[in-house]
């Protein structure tokens, strides 16, 4: 049996990855800040699917938290075969309305933690000649949309660049770019969702299924829904100035800054 480590595993996309991978027979290392929720999740997945679920409490906004997860990823005696870098959050408010401390925390979780954990995982995977990493980004990476979009753009560029550098090593890396998904994300950020059109919402379980299919196919970028693939295709050809104005208004209305 292989082992997958999932950050931000107790809710949303992370929880969907945990359900799917456990159902497929993978042992899990579940990472989040809430020990109680982690233990409940581990027990449920073990009882339902008969897999082993290890709990690792860690806050990826801290050096200690990142180092603890990196150490687990580097454990050669208990190897991790698949890393899902899913932990993340959004800040409510425009640029300069959000405190610098909150902006820097976002960059630490979205960028520094992703860099350090991907590096720890892929170093061990390359030595074994196999493994995979999914770094959860967002379609916000492809439009000019403040700090959140900028951090996710970094995730996409970093992941695709690392994937090229590790080509032929047996290690696969993929950036996953979902749109709006029904999770706790917006609630935690204090963002309303009543005005988001119904057609823009994605189901987390279907998203994960599509993402794992794309990873198996060797893709380094996954936009796992035809609706968002169409929107991102249009974004590529739209004038940058027009796109910036539209996404600024849309971002203030629907999403994180």
C-alpha positions in Angstrom: 0.0 0.0 0.0 1.2 3.5 -0.8 1.0 6.5 1.5 -0.3 10.0 0.7 0.3 13.1 2.9 -2.4 15.8 2.7 -2.1 19.3 4.2 -5.3 21.0 5.1 -7.0 17.6 5.2 -9.9 18.2 7.4 -12.1 20.3 5.1 -12.9 21.1 1.5 -10.6 19.9 -1.2 -8.2 18.3 1.3 -11.0 16.2 2.8 -12.1 15.2 -0.6 -8.6 14.0 -1.5 -8.5 12.1 1.8 -11.9 10.3 1.1 -10.9 9.4 -2.5 -7.4 8.2 -1.7 -8.6 6.2 1.3 -11.3 4.6 -0.8 -8.6 3.7 -3.3 -6.6 1.9 -0.6 -3.9 4.5 0.2 -2.6 4.9 3.8 -2.7 8.6 4.8 -0.8 11.2 6.8 -3.4 13.9 7.6 -2.1 17.3 8.4 -4.0 20.3 9.8 -4.0 22.6 12.8 -7.0 21.1 14.7 -6.0 17.9 16.4 -9.5 16.9 17.4 -10.8 17.1 13.9 -7.8 15.3 12.6 -8.3 12.4 15.0 -12.0 12.2 14.1 -11.2 12.2 10.4 -8.5 9.5 10.8 -10.9 7.3 12.8 -13.6 7.6 10.2 -11.4 6.8 7.3 -9.8 3.9 9.0 -13.1 2.4 10.1 -14.7 2.9 6.6 -11.8 1.9 4.4 -9.5 -0.2 6.5 -6.5 2.0 5.8 -3.9 3.4 8.3 -4.4 7.2 8.9 -1.6 9.0 10.8 -2.3 12.4 12.4 0.2 15.2 12.2 -0.9 18.5 13.8 1.0 21.4 12.2 0.5 25.1 11.5 2.1 25.8 8.1 2.2 29.5 8.9 5.0 28.7 11.3 8.5 27.4 10.8 8.0 24.7 13.4 4.9 23.5 11.5 6.6 23.4 8.1 9.7 21.7 9.6 7.5 19.0 11.2 5.8 18.1 8.0 9.1 18.3 6.0 10.7 15.9 8.4 7.8 13.4 7.9 8.1 13.7 4.1 11.8 13.0 4.3 11.4 9.9 6.4 13.0 7.2 4.3 11.8 4.3 6.5 8.1 5.4 6.2 8.0 6.9 2.7 5.3 9.2 1.4 4.4 8.4 -2.2 2.0 11.3 -2.9 2.0 14.8 -1.4 -1.1 17.0 -1.7 -0.2 20.6 -0.8 -3.7 21.8 -0.2 -3.5 24.1 2.9 -4.4 27.7 2.2 -6.7 30.6 2.9 -7.9 33.9 1.6 -7.9 37.4 3.1 -11.0 39.6 2.9 -10.3 43.1 1.7 -8.5 45.1 -1.0 -4.7 45.5 -1.2 -3.6 47.9 1.6 -6.8 47.2 3.6 -5.3 43.8 4.7 -2.7 43.9 7.4 0.9 43.2 6.3 1.0 40.4 8.9 -1.9 38.7 7.2 -0.4 39.2 3.8 2.9 37.7 4.9 1.2 34.8 6.5 -0.6 34.0 3.2 2.7 34.0 1.4 4.3 31.7 4.0 1.5 29.2 3.6 0.9 29.4 -0.1 4.6 29.9 -1.3 7.2 29.1 1.4 5.5 26.0 2.8 4.7 24.7 -0.7 8.4 25.2 -1.8 9.8 23.6 1.3 7.4 20.6 1.5 7.6 20.0 -2.3 11.4 20.0 -2.0 11.4 17.6 1.0 9.0 15.2 -0.7 10.6 15.2 -4.2 14.1 14.7 -2.9 13.1 11.5 -1.2 10.9 10.5 -4.2 13.7 11.0 -6.7 15.9 8.7 -4.7 13.3 6.0 -4.9 12.5 6.8 -8.6 8.8 7.3 -8.1 6.2 9.6 -6.5 3.9 12.5 -7.1 3.0 16.0 -5.8 -0.2 17.9 -6.3 0.1 21.6 -5.4 -3.4 23.2 -5.1 -3.4 26.6 -6.8 -6.5 28.4 -8.3 -7.8 29.8 -11.5 -7.1 33.1 -9.8 -3.5 32.4 -10.8 -4.3 33.4 -14.4 -5.9 36.8 -13.8 -4.6 40.0 -12.2 -6.2 39.6 -8.8 -4.1 40.9 -5.9 -2.1 39.0 -3.4 -4.1 35.8 -3.4 -3.9 35.4 -7.2 -0.2 36.4 -7.2 0.6 33.7 -4.6 -1.3 31.1 -6.6 0.4 32.2 -9.8 3.7 31.5 -8.1 2.5 28.0 -7.2 1.7 27.3 -10.9 5.0 28.6 -12.2 7.0 26.9 -9.5 5.3 23.5 -10.0 5.5 23.5 -13.8 9.2 24.5 -13.7 10.0 21.8 -11.1 8.1 19.3 -13.2 10.3 20.0 -16.2 13.5 19.8 -14.1 12.4 16.4 -12.7 11.2 15.0 -16.0 12.4 11.4 -16.4 13.0 10.9 -12.7 9.8 9.1 -12.0 8.4 12.0 -10.0 5.3 13.8 -11.2 4.4 17.3 -10.2 1.1 19.0 -11.0 -0.5 22.3 -10.2 -4.3 22.0 -9.6 -6.3 25.1 -10.4 -10.0 24.9 -9.3 -12.6 27.6 -9.5 -15.2 28.1 -6.8 -15.6 24.9 -4.7 -18.2 24.4 -2.0 -15.9 24.3 1.1 -15.3 26.2 4.3 -12.9 28.6 2.4 -15.1 31.6 2.0 -16.7 31.2 5.5 -13.3 31.2 7.2 -12.4 34.3 5.3 -15.6 36.0 6.2 -16.8 36.2 2.6 -20.4 35.9 1.5 -21.2 33.5 -1.3 -24.9 34.2 -1.9 -24.1 36.3 -5.0 -21.9 33.7 -6.7 -23.8 32.2 -9.7 -24.7 28.5 -9.3 -23.0 27.5 -12.5 -19.6 28.6 -11.1 -19.6 26.1 -8.2 -17.7 22.9 -8.4 -18.1 19.7 -6.5 -15.0 18.8 -4.5 -15.2 15.0 -5.0 -15.6 15.4 -8.8 -12.8 17.9 -8.8 -10.5 15.5 -7.0 -11.4 12.6 -9.4 -10.5 14.7 -12.4 -7.3 15.9 -10.8 -6.1 12.4 -10.0 -6.9 11.4 -13.6 -4.8 14.4 -14.9 -1.9 13.4 -12.6 -2.0 9.9 -13.9 -1.8 11.2 -17.4 1.3 13.1 -16.6 -0.1 16.6 -16.8 1.7 19.4 -15.0 -1.4 21.7 -14.9 -5.0 20.7 -14.2 -8.0 22.9 -14.6 -10.5 20.2 -13.8 -13.7 21.5 -15.4 -14.8 22.4 -18.9 -16.5 25.6 -17.7 -13.3 27.0 -16.2 -11.1 25.7 -19.0 -13.3 27.8 -21.4 -13.0 30.9 -19.1 -9.3 30.6 -18.8 -9.0 30.2 -22.5 -10.8 33.5 -23.0 -8.6 35.1 -20.3 -5.5 34.3 -22.4 -6.8 36.2 -25.4 -8.5 39.1 -23.6 -6.6 42.5 -23.5 -4.7 42.7 -20.2 -6.1 46.1 -19.3 -9.7 44.9 -19.9 -9.1 41.7 -18.0 -7.6 43.6 -15.0 -10.7 45.8 -14.7 -13.1 42.9 -15.0 -11.3 40.7 -12.5 -10.9 43.5 -10.0 -14.6 44.0 -9.9 -15.3 40.3 -9.9 -12.8 39.6 -7.2 -14.2 42.2 -4.9 -17.6 40.8 -5.5 -16.9 37.0 -5.3 -13.5 36.1 -4.1 -10.4 36.8 -1.9 -8.1 39.7 -2.6 
